[in-house]
Amino acid sequence: MTSTIKIQRTEHPKQRPLDKDLGFGTVFTDHMFIANYDEGQGWHSPRVVPYGPLELDPATAVFHYAQGIFDGLKAFRGVDDKVRLFRPDRHVQRMNESAARLCIPPLDPELALDSIASLVATDRDWVPRTIGTSLYIRPTIIATEPFLGVRAAKSYIYFVIMSPVGAYYPKGMAPVDIRVEEQFVRAAIGGLGGVKTGANYAASLMASELAKHEGFTQVLWLDGVHRKYIDEVGTMNIMVKIGDEIVTPPLGGTILPGVTRDSALTLMRRWGLRASERQLSIDEVIDAHRAGELAEVWGTGTAAVISPVGELTYKGHRMPINGGGIGPVTQRLYDSIVAIQYGKAPGPDGWTLAV
Ligand SMILES: *Cc1c(COP(=O)(O)O)cnc(C)c1O
């Protein structure tokens, strides 16, 4: 497959930022990957080209009806200087599930994996070196047909861009304050909540802007029907430790199937912890807090890996968790996943792919 990807190297390599100056998603590497889809032809012309703007007709479908999907994964430079992707096969599989929901033709999984691997190999020098830094990879598919009728488009582009990113926690994991959202909903059963598409993010902006204005880091989403069951926290999956049970909401409706969520569940079960995928109501969380059983709460996602929640606020009622500190399972998960990503510890089979 790799041989079918044409590689055109840039003649103007950019200056790479120093690791200490890296933020998130502001600087992009020298190259990007592109492939086209046209009706009758399928996906074609896979290529690595110099990073640069796309030229698109203003009538392009994705601008109007949001027919587009994306994913997000990372490459890490290990302590042994090897560059590893973390569970890229799961990300490719999820990207195709997102594509299916948005009526976008699926990619050949092998080509998708190759597109990422060959782009990372081309820009290998862009993978930063300091522990905690990484290369964020953003595969995206957009409908490109210039047509204002509402239906699935007949042409698409798949592109992959990459951004070297700084450590999410330069000074160690930091617990965040979260407000339980009562007014807005992120997703409803039968909607798009289970897939990674920009529309979900557009729907979430107002709630998170208001919460930030009130001094919170993010919102905790409740289900859209009863406003009762916990869905996700910001753009992360959520896990709640009540007594000795760790609970996370089940997939299959409004929950995005996070790769970090799956990794955390797998590790916790290997460690012999009781990790349940079941519905969890906000009332159960409040009762657990009253009973002194609300031990730990954390979010999971590629950007932060694990994000401890220090305090939950529901209807003005504040519930500090673990004294606002980081709990033992939260810390162990973070340390274990990071160790696998940087090649310090072997993960379960197939979790990392050296490029
Ligand atoms: C991407 C995403 C996550 C986390 O998924 P990971 O694969 O762990 O990065 C969780 N929730 C939402 C809404 C997301 O978009």
The ligand as an SDF file (V2000), in Angstrom:
LIG
                    3D

 15 15  0  0  0  0  0  0  0  0999 V2000
  -12.6450   12.4820   21.0410 C   0  0  0  0  0  0  0  0  0  0  0  0
  -13.6710   12.5090   22.1170 C   0  0  0  0  0  0  0  0  0  0  0  0
  -13.5080   11.7910   23.3090 C   0  0  0  0  0  0  0  0  0  0  0  0
  -12.2560   11.0400   23.6780 C   0  0  0  0  0  0  0  0  0  0  0  0
  -11.8730   10.0560   22.7860 O   0  0  0  0  0  0  0  0  0  0  0  0
  -10.3660    9.5510   22.7600 P   0  0  0  0  0  0  0  0  0  0  0  0
  -10.3560    8.5230   21.7010 O   0  0  0  0  0  0  0  0  0  0  0  0
  -10.0930    8.9720   24.1100 O   0  0  0  0  0  0  0  0  0  0  0  0
   -9.5050   10.7300   22.4740 O   0  0  0  0  0  0  0  0  0  0  0  0
  -14.5460   11.8000   24.2290 C   0  0  0  0  0  0  0  0  0  0  0  0
  -15.6750   12.5100   24.0020 N   0  0  0  0  0  0  0  0  0  0  0  0
  -15.8470   13.2230   22.8750 C   0  0  0  0  0  0  0  0  0  0  0  0
  -17.1120   13.9700   22.6960 C   0  0  0  0  0  0  0  0  0  0  0  0
  -14.8520   13.2530   21.9060 C   0  0  0  0  0  0  0  0  0  0  0  0
  -15.0440   13.9570   20.7980 O   0  0  0  0  0  0  0  0  0  0  0  0
  1  2  1  0
  2  3  1  0
  2 14  2  0
  3  4  1  0
  3 10  2  0
  4  5  1  0
  5  6  1  0
  6  7  2  0
  6  8  1  0
  6  9  1  0
 10 11  1  0
 11 12  2  0
 12 13  1  0
 12 14  1  0
 14 15  1  0
M  END
$$$$
